[in-house]
């Protein structure tokens, strides 16, 4: 663990992590639950720095069944997921607290939305700089390097930190 930057708080059996424990990854994602033979095993929850969590039953380090809950309390439903799709385009906060008056747009689930640094994109778990191809969390800590597919997706779909003229440009 000293090489990965992880931290383990719990018991060991025959030199392996076992029993009720906390395992904290270098990204500050924290697992709280049962361990067996050095792996997540039994009931356990991954708590993410964003405030979201994944409650699951684990077997030998793999998920058997789990539920993801976003930081605002919205639970992901694999069977009937209609959040912000063509069926219902409202954000979760709009579902809970109602729509804004006509002419006032809500751009993200967070209202008001985060201010995006110039030249960057808000990709949902942090800000993406297309020049460095690095995603940093909202506290400016490194999350990951974006591969070509993620770069293309972010540039195509995420909110930008600058304004652009849309539609035809006027002739000079």
C-alpha positions as CSV (number, residue, x, y, z in Angstrom):
1,X,0.0,0.0,0.0
2,X,2.9,2.3,0.5
3,X,3.7,2.1,-3.2
4,X,0.1,2.9,-4.3
5,X,-0.6,5.6,-1.7
6,X,-3.6,3.6,-0.3
7,X,-4.5,3.3,3.3
8,X,-6.0,0.3,5.1
9,X,-7.8,0.5,8.5
10,X,-8.8,-2.9,9.7
11,X,-7.7,-6.4,10.7
12,X,-5.3,-8.9,9.0
13,X,-5.7,-12.7,9.0
14,X,-2.6,-14.6,7.9
15,X,-1.1,-11.3,6.6
16,X,-4.1,-10.5,4.4
17,X,-6.8,-7.8,4.8
18,X,-9.9,-9.4,6.3
19,X,-13.0,-8.5,8.3
20,X,-14.7,-5.1,8.6
21,X,-12.5,-2.4,7.2
22,X,-11.9,0.9,5.5
23,X,-9.7,1.0,2.4
24,X,-8.8,4.5,1.2
25,X,-7.5,4.9,-2.3
26,X,-5.1,7.7,-3.4
27,X,-8.0,9.4,-5.2
28,X,-9.8,9.7,-1.8
29,X,-12.4,7.1,-2.8
30,X,-13.1,5.1,0.3
31,X,-14.4,1.5,0.6
32,X,-16.2,0.7,3.9
33,X,-17.2,-2.8,4.4
34,X,-16.2,-6.4,4.5
35,X,-12.9,-7.8,3.2
36,X,-11.8,-11.4,2.7
37,X,-8.4,-12.7,1.5
38,X,-7.3,-9.1,0.7
39,X,-10.4,-8.3,-1.5
40,X,-13.8,-6.6,-1.2
41,X,-16.1,-9.4,-0.2
42,X,-19.6,-9.2,1.3
43,X,-21.5,-6.0,1.9
44,X,-19.5,-2.8,1.2
45,X,-19.8,0.8,0.0
46,X,-17.5,2.8,-2.2
47,X,-17.7,6.5,-1.2
48,X,-16.5,8.9,-3.9
49,X,-15.0,12.3,-3.3
50,X,-17.9,13.9,-5.2
51,X,-20.3,12.7,-2.5
52,X,-21.8,9.9,-4.6
53,X,-21.6,6.3,-3.4
54,X,-21.9,2.7,-4.7
55,X,-23.5,0.2,-2.3
56,X,-22.8,-3.4,-3.3
57,X,-22.5,-7.0,-2.5
58,X,-19.0,-8.1,-3.5
59,X,-17.5,-11.6,-4.1
60,X,-13.8,-12.0,-4.4
61,X,-13.3,-8.3,-5.4
62,X,-16.1,-8.3,-8.0
63,X,-19.6,-6.8,-7.7
64,X,-22.5,-9.2,-7.5
65,X,-25.2,-6.6,-7.2
66,X,-25.0,-2.9,-6.5
67,X,-26.7,0.5,-6.5
68,X,-25.1,3.8,-7.5
69,X,-26.4,6.9,-5.7
70,X,-25.4,10.4,-7.0
71,X,-24.3,13.0,-4.5
72,X,-27.8,14.7,-4.7
73,X,-29.6,11.5,-3.7
74,X,-30.7,10.4,-7.2
75,X,-30.3,6.6,-7.5
76,X,-29.3,5.1,-10.8
77,X,-31.9,2.5,-12.0
78,X,-30.6,0.1,-14.6
79,X,-34.1,-1.0,-15.6
80,X,-36.1,2.2,-15.8
81,X,-33.6,5.0,-16.2
82,X,-35.4,8.1,-17.6
83,X,-33.3,10.8,-16.1
84,X,-32.4,13.6,-18.5
85,X,-33.2,11.6,-21.6
86,X,-35.7,12.0,-24.5
87,X,-38.5,10.8,-22.2
88,X,-37.9,13.4,-19.5
89,X,-35.3,16.1,-20.0
90,X,-35.5,17.6,-16.5
91,X,-32.6,17.7,-14.1
92,X,-33.0,15.9,-10.8
93,X,-33.2,19.2,-8.9
94,X,-36.0,20.3,-11.3
95,X,-37.9,17.1,-10.5
96,X,-37.5,17.7,-6.8
97,X,-38.0,21.5,-6.7
98,X,-39.9,22.4,-9.8
99,X,-39.0,24.1,-13.1
100,X,-37.7,27.7,-13.3
101,X,-40.0,30.4,-14.8
102,X,-40.0,30.8,-18.6
103,X,-36.9,32.5,-19.9
104,X,-34.6,31.3,-17.1
105,X,-32.6,28.3,-18.1
106,X,-31.1,25.8,-15.8
107,X,-27.9,24.6,-17.5
108,X,-26.9,21.8,-15.1
109,X,-28.3,19.9,-12.1
110,X,-26.4,22.3,-9.9
111,X,-28.0,25.7,-9.9
112,X,-26.2,28.0,-10.3
113,X,-23.8,26.0,-12.4
114,X,-20.0,25.9,-11.6
115,X,-17.9,28.5,-13.2
116,X,-15.7,26.7,-15.7
117,X,-12.1,27.9,-16.1
118,X,-11.4,29.6,-19.5
119,X,-10.4,27.1,-22.2
120,X,-11.7,24.1,-20.1
121,X,-14.8,21.9,-20.1
122,X,-17.0,20.7,-17.2
123,X,-17.1,16.9,-17.7
124,X,-19.2,16.0,-14.7
125,X,-16.5,14.9,-12.2
126,X,-14.1,17.8,-12.8
127,X,-12.7,20.2,-15.3
128,X,-11.0,19.0,-18.5
129,X,-8.2,21.0,-20.2
130,X,-8.0,20.0,-23.9
131,X,-4.5,21.3,-24.2
132,X,-3.0,19.1,-21.5
133,X,-5.7,16.4,-21.8
134,X,-5.9,16.3,-18.0
135,X,-9.1,16.0,-15.9
136,X,-8.8,17.6,-12.5
137,X,-11.5,17.4,-9.9
138,X,-13.4,20.5,-8.7
139,X,-10.7,21.1,-6.0
140,X,-8.0,21.1,-8.7
141,X,-6.6,17.7,-7.9
142,X,-5.5,15.3,-10.7
143,X,-8.1,12.7,-11.6
144,X,-6.9,11.2,-14.9
145,X,-5.5,11.7,-18.4
146,X,-8.2,11.6,-21.1
147,X,-7.7,9.1,-23.9
148,X,-8.7,9.9,-27.5
149,X,-12.3,8.6,-27.0
150,X,-12.9,10.6,-23.8
151,X,-11.3,13.7,-25.3
152,X,-13.7,13.5,-28.3
153,X,-16.7,12.9,-26.1
154,X,-15.9,15.8,-23.8
155,X,-15.3,18.3,-26.6
156,X,-18.5,17.2,-28.4
157,X,-20.9,17.1,-25.4
158,X,-19.7,19.0,-22.3
159,X,-20.2,22.6,-21.2
160,X,-17.5,25.0,-22.3
161,X,-15.8,27.7,-20.2
162,X,-16.3,30.3,-23.0
163,X,-19.0,31.7,-25.1
164,X,-19.5,31.0,-28.8
165,X,-21.7,32.5,-31.4
166,X,-24.2,30.0,-32.5
167,X,-25.8,29.8,-35.9
168,X,-24.8,31.8,-39.0
169,X,-22.4,34.6,-38.5
170,X,-23.3,38.0,-39.9
171,X,-21.5,39.1,-43.0
172,X,-19.0,42.0,-42.5
